[in-house]
Amino acid sequence: MATGTKNAKSQKLQARAPHDVIEEMEALKEPGESTAQFIVTSLQGEIKRRQRQKKQETPKG
């Protein structure tokens, strides 16, 4: 039975990416690493980077 785009553990996303970005991703994926694993790892890294950046921008006082 097919499931929807969201379940208890994950959510399906769709996005278009430029060909050159896809080619770079394919060239840099680790052996045995799926595209989904690469994208999730990349998203996690970008989220952490932006959280750190936002924290640094918050004035202390």
DSSP file (Angstrom, degrees, kcal/mol; ACC not computed):
  #  RESIDUE AA STRUCTURE BP1 BP2  ACC     N-H-->O    O-->H-N    N-H-->O    O-->H-N    TCO  KAPPA ALPHA  PHI   PSI    X-CA   Y-CA   Z-CA
    1    1 A M              0   0    0      0, 0.0     2,-0.1     0, 0.0     0, 0.0   0.000 360.0 360.0 360.0 133.1    0.0    0.0    0.0
    2    2 A A        -     0   0    0      1,-0.0     2,-0.2     0, 0.0     0, 0.0  -0.461 360.0-146.1 -74.7 145.7    1.3    3.4   -0.9
    3    3 A T        -     0   0    0      1,-0.2     4,-0.1    -2,-0.1    -1,-0.0  -0.661  18.0-106.8-106.3 167.3    1.8    6.0    1.8
    4    4 A G        -     0   0    0      2,-0.3    -1,-0.2    -2,-0.2     8,-0.0   0.102  46.5 -83.1 -76.2-163.9    1.4    9.7    1.6
    5    5 A T  S    S+     0   0    0      1,-0.1     7,-3.6     6,-0.1     2,-0.4   0.534 113.0  49.2 -82.6  -6.1    4.2   12.3    1.6
    6    6 A K  B     +A   11   0A   0      5,-0.2    -2,-0.3     3,-0.0     5,-0.2  -0.998  60.2 161.2-137.6 135.7    4.4   12.3    5.4
    7    7 A N        -     0   0    0      3,-2.6    -2,-0.0    -2,-0.4    -4,-0.0  -0.682  57.7 -75.5-134.8-166.6    4.7    9.4    7.9
    8    8 A A  S    S+     0   0    0     -2,-0.2     3,-0.1     1,-0.2    -2,-0.0   0.753 126.3  28.4 -67.3 -24.1    5.8    9.0   11.5
    9    9 A K  S    S+     0   0    0      1,-0.2     2,-0.3     0, 0.0    -1,-0.2   0.659 122.3   9.5-113.4 -20.2    9.6    9.2   10.7
   10   10 A S        -     0   0    0      2,-0.0    -3,-2.6     0, 0.0     2,-0.4  -0.950  52.1-134.4-155.8 171.4   10.0   11.4    7.6
   11   11 A Q  B     -A    6   0A   0     -2,-0.3     2,-0.4    -5,-0.2    -5,-0.2  -1.000  25.6-125.8-135.2 136.1    8.5   13.7    5.0
   12   12 A K        -     0   0    0     -7,-3.6     2,-0.3    -2,-0.4    -7,-0.0  -0.662  29.2-170.9 -83.8 133.2    9.0   13.5    1.2
   13   13 A L        -     0   0    0     -2,-0.4     2,-0.4     2,-0.0    -2,-0.0  -0.880  10.2-156.2-120.2 153.7   10.2   16.7   -0.4
   14   14 A Q        +     0   0    0     -2,-0.3     2,-0.3     2,-0.0    -2,-0.0  -0.998  21.7 157.1-129.5 137.5   10.6   17.6   -4.1
   15   15 A A        -     0   0    0     -2,-0.4     2,-0.4     2,-0.0    -2,-0.0  -0.991  33.9-129.0-153.8 151.1   12.9   20.2   -5.4
   16   16 A R        -     0   0    0     -2,-0.3    -2,-0.0     0, 0.0     0, 0.0  -0.841  26.1-171.4-100.2 141.4   14.7   21.1   -8.7
   17   17 A A        -     0   0    0     -2,-0.4     5,-0.0     2,-0.0    -2,-0.0  -0.972  30.8 -97.1-131.8 147.3   18.4   21.7   -8.7
   18   18 A P    >>  -     0   0    0      0, 0.0     4,-2.0     0, 0.0     3,-0.5  -0.265  34.6-117.2 -60.5 148.9   20.7   23.0  -11.4
   19   19 A H  H 3> S+     0   0    0      1,-0.2     4,-2.5     2,-0.2     5,-0.2   0.867 113.5  55.4 -56.0 -40.1   22.5   20.4  -13.4
   20   20 A D  H 3> S+     0   0    0      1,-0.2     4,-2.0     2,-0.2    -1,-0.2   0.861 106.8  50.4 -66.7 -33.5   25.9   21.5  -12.2
   21   21 A V  H <> S+     0   0    0     -3,-0.5     4,-2.4     2,-0.2    -1,-0.2   0.917 111.2  48.6 -67.8 -42.7   24.9   21.2   -8.6
   22   22 A I  H  X S+     0   0    0     -4,-2.0     4,-2.7     2,-0.2    -2,-0.2   0.906 110.6  51.1 -63.1 -42.4   23.7   17.6   -9.2
   23   23 A E  H  X S+     0   0    0     -4,-2.5     4,-1.9     2,-0.2    -1,-0.2   0.910 110.8  48.3 -62.5 -42.2   26.9   16.7  -11.1
   24   24 A E  H  X S+     0   0    0     -4,-2.0     4,-1.5     2,-0.2    -2,-0.2   0.910 111.4  50.7 -63.3 -42.5   29.0   18.1   -8.1
   25   25 A M  H  X S+     0   0    0     -4,-2.4     4,-1.6     1,-0.2     3,-0.5   0.940 110.2  48.8 -60.3 -47.9   26.9   16.1   -5.7
   26   26 A E  H  < S+     0   0    0     -4,-2.7    -1,-0.2     1,-0.2    -2,-0.2   0.872 111.2  51.0 -60.6 -36.9   27.3   12.9   -7.7
   27   27 A A  H  < S+     0   0    0     -4,-1.9    -1,-0.2     1,-0.2    -2,-0.2   0.784 115.9  41.2 -71.0 -26.5   31.0   13.4   -7.8
   28   28 A L  H  < S+     0   0    0     -4,-1.5    -2,-0.2    -3,-0.5    -1,-0.2   0.555  83.1 115.4-102.3  -9.4   31.3   14.0   -4.1
   29   29 A K     <  -     0   0    0     -4,-1.6     3,-0.1    -3,-0.1     6,-0.1  -0.336  69.9-115.2 -61.4 141.7   29.0   11.3   -2.7
   30   30 A E    >   -     0   0    0      1,-0.1     3,-2.2     4,-0.1     2,-0.1  -0.389  44.5 -81.3 -71.0 154.2   30.8    8.7   -0.7
   31   31 A P  T 3  S+     0   0    0      0, 0.0    -1,-0.1     0, 0.0     3,-0.1  -0.388 120.0  11.7 -57.6 129.2   30.8    5.1   -2.0
   32   32 A G  T 3  S+     0   0    0      1,-0.3     2,-0.4    -2,-0.1    -2,-0.1   0.341  95.4 132.5  84.4  -6.6   27.5    3.5   -1.1
   33   33 A E    <   -     0   0    0     -3,-2.2    -1,-0.3     1,-0.0     2,-0.1  -0.631  50.1-137.8 -80.4 131.4   26.0    6.8    0.0
   34   34 A S     >  -     0   0    0     -2,-0.4     4,-2.2     1,-0.1     5,-0.2  -0.414  20.5-113.8 -82.7 163.7   22.5    7.4   -1.4
   35   35 A T  H  > S+     0   0    0      1,-0.2     4,-2.6     2,-0.2     5,-0.2   0.902 119.2  53.9 -61.6 -40.6   21.3   10.7   -2.8
   36   36 A A  H  > S+     0   0    0      1,-0.2     4,-2.7     2,-0.2     5,-0.2   0.916 107.9  49.3 -61.4 -43.6   18.9   11.0    0.1
   37   37 A Q  H  > S+     0   0    0      1,-0.2     4,-2.4     2,-0.2     5,-0.2   0.917 111.7  49.2 -61.7 -42.9   21.7   10.4    2.7
   38   38 A F  H  X S+     0   0    0     -4,-2.2     4,-2.3     2,-0.2    -2,-0.2   0.930 113.3  46.2 -61.5 -46.2   23.8   13.1    1.0
   39   39 A I  H  X S+     0   0    0     -4,-2.6     4,-2.7     2,-0.2    -2,-0.2   0.914 112.7  48.8 -65.9 -44.0   20.9   15.6    0.9
   40   40 A V  H  X S+     0   0    0     -4,-2.7     4,-2.6     2,-0.2    -1,-0.2   0.923 112.8  48.2 -62.9 -44.0   19.9   15.0    4.6
   41   41 A T  H  X S+     0   0    0     -4,-2.4     4,-2.2    -5,-0.2    -1,-0.2   0.909 112.6  49.3 -61.9 -41.9   23.5   15.3    5.8
   42   42 A S  H  X S+     0   0    0     -4,-2.3     4,-2.3    -5,-0.2    -2,-0.2   0.917 111.1  48.9 -63.5 -43.8   23.8   18.5    3.8
   43   43 A L  H  X S+     0   0    0     -4,-2.7     4,-2.6     2,-0.2    -2,-0.2   0.915 110.2  51.3 -62.3 -43.6   20.6   19.9    5.2
   44   44 A Q  H  X S+     0   0    0     -4,-2.6     4,-2.2     1,-0.2    -1,-0.2   0.911 111.1  48.5 -60.9 -42.6   21.6   19.1    8.7
   45   45 A G  H  X S+     0   0    0     -4,-2.2     4,-2.2     1,-0.2    -1,-0.2   0.899 112.3  47.8 -64.6 -41.6   25.0   20.9    8.2
   46   46 A E  H  X S+     0   0    0     -4,-2.3     4,-2.4     2,-0.2    -2,-0.2   0.881 110.1  52.5 -68.8 -38.0   23.3   24.0    6.7
   47   47 A I  H  X S+     0   0    0     -4,-2.6     4,-2.3     2,-0.2    -2,-0.2   0.939 111.5  46.4 -61.6 -46.9   20.8   24.1    9.6
   48   48 A K  H  X S+     0   0    0     -4,-2.2     4,-2.4     1,-0.2    -2,-0.2   0.905 111.7  51.9 -61.9 -41.8   23.5   24.0   12.2
   49   49 A R  H  X S+     0   0    0     -4,-2.2     4,-2.3     1,-0.2    -1,-0.2   0.921 112.1  45.3 -61.8 -44.6   25.5   26.6   10.3
   50   50 A R  H  X S+     0   0    0     -4,-2.4     4,-2.7     2,-0.2    -1,-0.2   0.859 110.6  53.5 -69.8 -34.8   22.6   29.0   10.2
   51   51 A Q  H  X S+     0   0    0     -4,-2.3     4,-2.3     2,-0.2    -2,-0.2   0.927 111.2  46.4 -64.1 -43.7   21.7   28.4   13.8
   52   52 A R  H  X S+     0   0    0     -4,-2.4     4,-2.1     2,-0.2    -2,-0.2   0.913 113.5  49.4 -62.8 -42.5   25.3   29.3   14.8
   53   53 A Q  H  X S+     0   0    0     -4,-2.3     4,-1.6     1,-0.2    -2,-0.2   0.917 111.6  48.0 -63.0 -44.2   25.2   32.4   12.6
   54   54 A K  H  X S+     0   0    0     -4,-2.7     4,-1.1     1,-0.2    -1,-0.2   0.891 110.2  52.6 -64.0 -39.9   21.9   33.5   14.0
   55   55 A K  H  < S+     0   0    0     -4,-2.3     3,-0.3     1,-0.2    -1,-0.2   0.886 108.9  49.9 -63.5 -39.5   23.2   33.0   17.6
   56   56 A Q  H  < S+     0   0    0     -4,-2.1    -1,-0.2     1,-0.2    -2,-0.2   0.822 108.5  53.4 -67.9 -32.1   26.2   35.1   16.8
   57   57 A E  H  < S+     0   0    0     -4,-1.6    -1,-0.2    -5,-0.2    -2,-0.2   0.717  85.1  99.1 -76.4 -21.5   24.0   37.9   15.3
   58   58 A T  S  < S-     0   0    0     -4,-1.1     2,-0.1    -3,-0.3    -3,-0.0  -0.533  82.0-120.9 -70.5 122.9   21.9   38.1   18.5
   59   59 A P        -     0   0    0      0, 0.0     2,-0.4     0, 0.0    -1,-0.1  -0.401  20.6-134.8 -67.8 137.8   23.1   41.0   20.6
   60   60 A K              0   0    0      1,-0.2     0, 0.0    -2,-0.1     0, 0.0  -0.740 360.0 360.0 -89.9 137.6   24.3   40.1   24.1
   61   61 A G              0   0    0     -2,-0.4    -1,-0.2     0, 0.0     0, 0.0   0.386 360.0 360.0 160.8 360.0   23.1   42.3   26.8
